[in-house]
Amino acid sequence: EEQAVKVSNMRGAIARRHFNNVAARRKRDRTWVTQADVEIEQFLRERISARYPDHGITGEEGEPFAADREFVWSLDPLDGTDAFVDGLPVWGVSIGLLRHGAPYLGVVALPMADEDYWTDGQGSAYRNDTPIQVSAADTFDRNDWILVTSRAHTDYTIRFPGKTRSLGSLAAHCCYVARGSAIGAVLGYPHLWDIAAGFAILNAAGGVAVTLDGDLPPIPRLFKQSKAARPLLVTTPALRDALLPLIEKRGQA
């Protein structure tokens, strides 16, 4: 895990070089891809293949390799590409390791915040060298906040009495819940590489991931062709039942 943190920081340095000097293009799905995305993922694939030749690899920018193996790396070389292209600081390198399709270990590096979130493989999560846990609160008020997707205003009806924020990176959103800053995050329909590392960190910090209808299926069952089949919420066990009724996918009433 320490090696993964070092590698993610090296790739964060590549991203810093491109930041505010971005060569970007639209992919077929109209999302952005930059030269930083491509360079970082290629580097990570090469390093992982050399060190763990028996592991599979999936990622946002490349074809899956041996994705049916016990251990599979799920890579988002630049989580928050829209923010990166727009010159906003919340983006990062997300390196997740899946075991039997479920998040197992994770590293999320946020270079502009000088923060690394990671798991130690022993059931603990960290922000840099400081252990983190989800919020211990069992209630909330107007001063608390949740994270939402950038299109939450059109896609969801949210009756949460506190504040909502959209910061641009789903991996970062998971980490902010894991460290106890936000009490929840509406993730929408993420791809597995968006949240593989973030979910490993969240789990180690005591958080939970649920669908908006309150289901808790195993992670592999949530994803079809790497994308969640139902909208997801991450939060704390104590606040899950209080938050769920306040967030509704529009058109499902």
N, C-alpha and C positions, 0 to 999 in steps of 0.2 A: 504493500500500500504506500509506503514511503517513496518507493520508486515511481509509482503512478503519480504522486503529487509532484515530484521533480519533473516528470515528463510533461504533465499538464502545464506546469509553469514555463517550461521551455516553449511549448506551443503558444502559451499566452504571450510570450515575447514576440513571436511571429505576428500574432494578431495586433499587438500594439504598433508594430511597424506599419501595418496597413490602416490602422484606425485614423479616421479623418483624411485618408488618402485612398479611398476605396474604389476599386474597379469591380463593379457589380453588374450582373445580368439576371434576367428573369428566367426561371426554369419553366417547364411545361405547365406546372400547376400555378404559375404566376408568382411564386415565392422567390425571394432573392437568394442568389449564391454569389460568393465573392472568391477572389483568389486565395484569401486567407482560409476559407472553408476547405478548399481543395488541398492546399498545401498541408494543413494541419492533419486532415484525415489520412492523407497518404503517409505522412510521417508516422502517425500512430499505428496504422496497419502494418507498416514495415517493422516497427519496433516490437509489436505484439507477436507477429508471425515469427520473428527471429527468436524471441524468448519463450513463447508458448506455442510451438508448432502444432500441438494437438487441440488447441482451442479454436472455436469458430469466431467469426467477426461479422457484425452488421454495423451499418452506419448510414448517416443521412445522404452522403454524397457518392457512395460506392455500392457495388453489388454485394449481396450477402455471400459469405464464405462459410461452408460447413455449419449452417445455422441450426442443425439438429443435434449438435454435440452437447455433452453435459455442461461444459463451460463455454459461454459465448460472450464476447465483448460487444457492448452496444455503445456506439460512439456518436456524439454530436460535437463536431469539431468547433462549431461556433453557435452555441445556443443563444438565441436572441439576435439573429442576423439582421432583422428589420431595425432594431435599435442600433446595431453596429453601423449599418448603412446610413442611418439618420444622425450619427454622431452622438448618440446617447450612451451613457457609461455602463448600463446594466446588461452585460453579455458575458459569456464565459465558455470554457472548455469543459465538456461533460464526458466522463469516462466511467461507464458502468460495466460491471461483470455480472452476468446472469448465470445461475446454476439451475438446470432443468427448467429454464424459461422464466425464472423468478429472480428479482434483484437480490444480489448476494453481497457485493462490495461496490463502493462508489467514491469518486472524487469529482468535485465541481470546483474549478478555479475561476474566480472573478478578478481578472487582472487589474481593472481600473479601481476596484475597491481594496486591492491588496489582501484578498481573502481566499483561503482554501478551506473547503468543507470536505470532510472525508470520514470514512469508517475505518476502524482498526482490525476488523475481522474477529473481534472478541465481543461484539455486541455494544460497542460505544461509538459515538459520533463526536466530531470535533470541528470547531471553527479555528483555523490555524492550530495552535497548540492547546486551546481551551475546550474542555468537554462541553457539550450542549445538550439540552433537553427541551422538549416542547413545553408550552405554557402549562402551569399547574392549575390555572384558573378553572373554576367550575361554573362560571357565569360570565356574561359580557355586558357592556353598555356602549354608549355612543362614542366613547374615547378609544375603544378597541378597533382593530382593523383587520380586514381580509384582503387577499389578493384575488384579482379576477383577470379574465382574458381581455384582450384589447377590444373585442367586439361584444363584451358582456351587455352593453347597453341595448343591443339589438337582439341578442340570442337568449337572454335570461331575464326573468323577473326576480329581482333581489329585494327582499324586505328587511335585510340586515340593518339594525338601527345604528351601527357604527360607520366607520369609514371604509371605502373601497379604493384600492390602488392597483394599477397595472404597470409593472416595471419592465416588461419586455422579454423576460427569460423564464420559462417554466421551471428549469432546473434551479434557478435562483429563488423562485417562488417556493419550491419545496424546501430549500435551505432556510428561508426566512421563517417558515413554520417550524422547521426542526429546531431552530435556535430559540424559539419562544417569542419572536418579535411580532409576527402575525399569528392570529389564532386559527386561520384557515386559508385555503386557496382553491378557487374554482379553476380547474385546469382545462375544461372543455374536453376535446377529443385528441389528446396528445398522441404522437408517435412514441413508440417504445424508447427510441434513442433520446427523446426529450426528457424522459423521467427515469430511465434505468438507474442512473447514479443518484438522482435526487430521492428516489423511493428507498434505495438502500440506506441513505443517510437519514431520511425521515423515520424509517423503521427502527434504526439503531437509537434514535433520539426519543422514541416512544410515541410517534405519531401513527395515524391510520389513514388509509386510502379507501374511499367508498364511492360507489356510483350514486348519482343524485336520487335514485329510488331506494337507497339504503342498503343495497346488496354488497356483500363482501366476498365475491368469488376470487379464486386464486388468480394472480396476475396473468398467467398464460391464457386463461379463458377470456380475459377482457380484450385481448388483442387479436385482430384479424388483419393479415398482411401488414403487421407492425403498427396499426393504428387502433386506438381504443374504440370499441363498438358503442360505448355509452359514455356520457359525460361524467367526469370524475371530480371529486372533492377530496382534498387532504386536510386533516384537522387533528384534534386531540381526542382521545377516547372519551374524556369528560364532556366535551362540547359537541360531539358528533350529533347526538339526537336533538340538541337545541338548534343547531345550524341548518340541518337538512330541510326542515319545513320552510325555511326562509329563502331558499334558492330553488327556482323552478325553471326548467327549460321551456321556452316559449313554444306554444303550439301543442303542448302535452297536457294542458289543463283538462 
